[in-house]
Amino acid sequence: MGKTTKKARFTLHERNGRGLTDCAPEVMFELILGVPVKMGLDASAATGVPRGDFPYLSPPRAGR
């Protein structure tokens, strides 16, 4: 499988995939409403660190 050199972007004006920590709800609202919608969520809102292999989910936190 080849590597891509272009960063994934999923925005109102450009869609070629999305990063694992992108705020998908923001993009969905932008697509429907036609204007940028900022919910204040970014990569720092994600808990844990995504794994390097599929399914990319971070391990569950202890005590949950």
C-alpha positions in Angstrom: 0.0 0.0 0.0 1.4 3.4 -1.0 1.9 6.4 1.3 0.2 9.7 0.6 2.0 13.0 1.0 -1.1 15.2 1.2 -2.5 15.8 4.7 -6.1 14.6 5.2 -8.6 17.5 5.3 -12.3 17.4 5.7 -13.7 20.9 5.7 -16.4 22.9 4.0 -14.3 23.6 1.0 -12.0 20.5 0.8 -12.7 16.9 1.5 -10.1 14.2 1.0 -10.5 12.3 4.3 -10.0 13.4 7.8 -7.5 13.0 10.6 -8.3 10.7 13.6 -8.7 13.7 15.9 -10.6 16.0 13.6 -14.0 17.2 14.9 -16.3 15.4 12.6 -19.5 17.0 14.0 -18.1 20.5 13.1 -17.7 19.4 9.5 -21.1 17.8 9.3 -22.8 21.0 10.5 -20.6 23.1 8.1 -21.7 20.9 5.1 -25.4 21.2 6.0 -25.4 24.9 7.0 -22.9 26.1 4.4 -21.0 28.1 7.0 -18.1 27.3 9.4 -19.4 26.1 12.7 -16.8 26.0 15.6 -17.6 23.8 18.6 -14.3 24.4 20.3 -13.2 20.8 19.9 -9.7 20.0 18.7 -7.1 17.3 19.1 -6.6 18.2 22.7 -10.2 17.1 23.5 -9.4 13.5 22.6 -8.4 11.3 25.4 -5.4 9.0 25.0 -3.2 8.6 22.0 -4.5 6.8 18.9 -2.8 3.5 18.1 -0.7 3.2 15.0 -2.7 0.3 13.6 -6.4 -0.4 12.9 -8.8 0.3 14.7 -6.6 3.2 15.9 -8.6 3.6 19.1 -6.7 4.6 22.2 -6.7 2.0 25.0 -9.5 2.5 27.6 -8.6 4.4 30.7 -8.4 2.5 33.9 -11.4 2.6 36.1 -14.0 3.1 33.4 
